[in-house]
Amino acid sequence: MIAITVDDEPLMLYALSKAVKASPDITSVTEFGSCNETLEWVRNNSVDVAFLDIAMRGMGGLTLAQKIMEIHPDCKIVFCTGHEKYAVAAIKLRVSGYLMKPISPEEVQEEIDHIKSVRAKENRLTVKCFGNFEVYFHGERLVFKRTKTKELLAFLVDRKGAGVTAREISAMLWPDKVDEVKNHNYLRQLFFDLRQTLENVGADSIVIQSNYSYALDIEKIDCDYYAYLKNGKPEFYGEYMIQYSWAEETCGLLWERTDIL
């Protein structure tokens, strides 16, 4: 994470920055002693988390936080102060954290761990398997450069987190093509394309590669198919990934489960 620390008291700024730099999750820390200097830098640079003193000269930490969030909506704000009276105002801004001075590295790490957990939930994909296979991020349908890239993801979803080899994937995606070398080369391109597509929405970690096996971390996606297997909802009406012929086997198993229920 790229972090900034802001405090107009030099000793406090030093202590705060030292605590933030102690986190292994922080890749860089830029320090500022004034709100205006901070704002000028933020307009031209990326920032993931801002640790701000509240009672600063000039516009103050609360206004600075608002302006930072206007420029970088995804930036997380952690207020650092010696005054509890600002807590209500901080909560109204929906900031990520509120630390009381003096601040320890352990407290900073707790806030960073919280931010990481929140971001993991924000970056969850929603996968729809019943009917046509579709993938959504923040309610918007995810667009794939290649139709085969989307089908690759669908096949991994169908495996429910189980590992599958490149040869097994190739046999499923190209059942009539026997040129294994050509298929495997194309498959590498598809995995590169898939990771880029997922990386664009911060979800590339769902693809797991272990030696020659590929799988999905199914704990990081919301999927109607998985929800149905777990608790019977949403209801299954007989259609599953209907654009892919290889999905008919799973569809048949779902029909059997429906008949049993």
C-alpha positions in Angstrom: 0.0 0.0 0.0 1.1 3.6 -0.7 0.6 5.7 2.5 0.8 9.3 3.5 1.2 10.7 7.0 0.2 14.2 7.9 0.8 16.1 11.1 1.9 19.7 11.6 3.8 18.8 14.8 7.2 17.5 13.6 7.7 15.1 16.6 4.2 13.7 16.2 4.8 13.3 12.4 8.0 11.4 13.0 6.4 9.0 15.5 3.4 8.4 13.3 5.5 7.8 10.2 7.8 5.4 12.1 4.7 3.4 13.2 3.3 3.3 9.7 6.6 2.3 8.1 6.8 -0.7 10.5 4.0 -2.4 8.6 5.0 -5.0 6.0 1.9 -4.0 4.0 3.2 -0.5 3.4 5.4 -0.1 0.3 6.0 3.7 0.7 5.3 6.5 3.1 5.3 10.2 2.2 5.3 12.7 5.1 3.6 16.1 5.1 3.6 18.9 7.7 0.7 20.9 6.2 -2.7 20.3 4.7 -2.0 22.4 1.5 1.2 20.6 0.8 -0.6 17.3 1.2 -3.4 18.3 -1.1 -1.1 19.4 -3.8 0.8 16.1 -3.8 -2.4 14.0 -3.7 -3.7 15.7 -6.9 -0.8 14.3 -8.8 0.0 11.0 -7.1 -1.8 7.8 -6.1 -2.4 7.0 -2.4 -4.1 3.9 -0.8 -4.3 5.0 2.9 -3.9 8.4 4.6 -3.0 8.8 8.3 -4.1 12.3 9.2 -4.0 14.4 12.3 -7.3 16.2 12.8 -6.4 19.4 14.7 -4.0 21.0 12.2 -3.6 24.6 11.2 -5.2 25.7 8.0 -8.1 23.7 6.6 -7.7 21.0 9.3 -7.7 17.2 9.0 -11.5 16.8 8.5 -11.6 19.1 5.5 -8.4 17.6 4.1 -9.9 14.1 4.4 -13.0 15.2 2.4 -10.8 16.6 -0.4 -8.6 13.6 -0.5 -11.7 11.3 -0.9 -13.0 13.5 -3.6 -9.8 13.1 -5.6 -9.2 9.4 -4.7 -12.6 7.8 -3.7 -10.8 4.5 -2.9 -8.3 6.0 -0.5 -8.9 4.9 3.1 -8.6 7.6 5.8 -7.3 6.9 9.3 -7.5 9.8 11.7 -4.8 10.1 14.4 -5.5 12.5 17.2 -5.2 13.2 20.9 -8.8 14.5 21.2 -11.8 12.2 21.5 -14.2 15.1 20.7 -13.5 14.6 17.0 -14.8 11.0 16.9 -18.4 11.8 15.9 -17.2 14.0 13.0 -14.8 11.3 11.9 -17.6 8.7 11.9 -19.8 10.9 9.8 -17.1 11.0 7.2 -17.2 7.2 7.1 -13.4 7.0 7.6 -11.7 3.7 8.0 -10.1 4.2 11.4 -9.6 6.5 14.4 -6.5 6.2 16.5 -5.7 8.0 19.7 -2.1 9.3 20.3 0.4 8.1 21.1 0.1 5.6 18.3 1.9 2.2 18.3 2.9 0.1 15.3 0.6 -2.6 16.6 -2.4 -0.2 16.4 -1.4 0.9 12.9 -1.2 -2.7 11.8 -4.7 -3.4 13.2 -6.1 -0.6 11.1 -4.3 -1.8 8.0 -5.5 -5.4 8.6 -9.1 -3.9 8.8 -8.6 -2.0 5.6 -7.4 -5.2 3.9 -10.4 -7.1 5.0 -12.8 -4.4 3.8 -11.1 -4.2 0.5 -11.3 -7.9 0.1 -15.1 -7.7 0.5 -15.3 -4.7 -1.9 -13.4 -6.6 -4.6 -15.5 -9.7 -4.5 -16.9 -10.9 -7.8 -20.5 -11.9 -8.2 -20.8 -14.9 -10.5 -24.1 -16.0 -12.1 -24.2 -19.6 -13.3 -28.0 -20.2 -13.5 -29.1 -19.3 -17.0 -26.2 -17.7 -18.9 -22.8 -17.5 -17.2 -22.0 -13.9 -16.3 -19.6 -12.2 -14.0 -20.3 -8.9 -12.2 -18.1 -6.4 -10.3 -19.9 -3.7 -8.3 -23.1 -4.5 -10.2 -21.4 -4.0 -13.6 -21.0 -6.9 -16.0 -17.3 -7.8 -16.4 -16.2 -7.6 -20.0 -13.7 -10.1 -21.4 -11.5 -9.5 -24.4 -11.9 -13.1 -25.6 -15.0 -15.3 -25.4 -12.7 -18.2 -24.5 -11.3 -16.3 -21.6 -14.8 -16.1 -20.1 -15.3 -19.8 -20.8 -12.1 -20.6 -19.1 -13.3 -18.8 -15.9 -16.6 -20.5 -16.2 -14.9 -23.9 -16.3 -12.9 -23.1 -13.2 -16.1 -21.9 -11.4 -17.8 -25.2 -12.4 -14.9 -27.1 -10.7 -15.9 -25.5 -7.3 -12.3 -24.9 -6.2 -10.9 -28.3 -7.4 -7.6 -28.2 -9.2 -7.5 -28.9 -12.9 -4.5 -29.4 -15.2 -3.8 -27.5 -18.5 -4.4 -30.8 -20.4 -7.9 -31.2 -18.8 -8.8 -27.6 -19.5 -7.7 -27.9 -23.1 -9.7 -31.1 -23.6 -12.8 -29.3 -22.4 -12.3 -26.0 -24.3 -11.2 -27.6 -27.6 -12.6 -31.2 -27.6 -12.1 -31.5 -31.4 -8.6 -30.2 -31.6 -5.7 -32.6 -31.1 -2.8 -30.2 -31.5 -1.8 -30.1 -27.8 1.1 -27.8 -28.3 -1.0 -25.2 -30.0 -3.8 -25.6 -27.5 -1.5 -25.2 -24.5 0.1 -22.0 -26.1 -3.3 -20.6 -26.6 -4.3 -21.5 -23.1 -1.4 -19.6 -21.7 -2.6 -16.6 -23.5 -6.1 -17.1 -22.1 -4.7 -17.3 -18.5 -2.7 -14.1 -19.1 -5.8 -12.4 -20.4 -7.9 -13.7 -17.5 -5.5 -12.4 -14.9 -5.3 -9.0 -16.5 -9.1 -8.8 -16.6 -9.4 -9.7 -12.9 -6.4 -7.5 -11.9 -8.3 -4.5 -13.4 -10.9 -5.0 -10.7 -8.5 -6.1 -8.0 -9.7 -9.7 -8.0 -6.7 -11.5 -9.7 -5.9 -13.4 -6.4 -8.9 -15.7 -7.0 -6.9 -17.6 -9.6 -4.6 -20.1 -7.9 -1.8 -21.9 -9.7 0.0 -24.8 -8.0 2.7 -26.5 -10.1 0.7 -27.7 -13.1 -2.8 -27.3 -11.6 -5.2 -24.4 -11.7 -8.1 -23.6 -9.4 -10.2 -20.7 -8.0 -10.3 -19.5 -4.4 -14.1 -19.9 -4.1 -14.1 -18.0 -0.8 -13.5 -14.8 -2.7 -16.5 -14.9 -5.0 -20.3 -14.8 -4.5 -21.9 -17.4 -6.7 -25.5 -18.5 -7.1 -24.4 -22.1 -7.9 -22.4 -22.4 -4.7 -25.1 -20.8 -2.6 -27.7 -23.2 -4.0 -25.5 -26.2 -3.2 -25.0 -24.9 0.4 -28.6 -23.8 1.3 -30.9 -24.4 -1.6 -31.2 -20.7 -2.6 -31.5 -19.1 -5.0 -33.8 -21.7 -6.7 -32.7 -23.7 -9.7 -35.0 -23.6 -12.7 -33.3 -26.0 -14.9 -30.7 -23.8 -16.7 -27.0 -23.8 -15.9 -24.3 -22.0 -18.0 -26.5 -22.6 -21.1 -23.9 -21.2 -23.5 -21.5 -24.1 -22.8 -22.2 -27.6 -23.9 -19.8 -29.1 -21.4 -21.9 -27.7 -18.5 -24.7 -30.1 -19.3 -23.3 -32.7 -17.0 -23.4 -30.3 -14.0 -26.9 -29.2 -15.1 -28.0 -32.9 -15.0 -26.6 -33.3 -11.5 -28.5 -30.2 -10.4 -31.7 -31.7 -11.9 -31.2 -34.8 -9.8 -30.6 -32.7 -6.7 -33.8 -30.8 -7.4 -35.8 -34.0 -7.8 -34.5 -35.3 -4.5 -35.4 -32.0 -2.8 
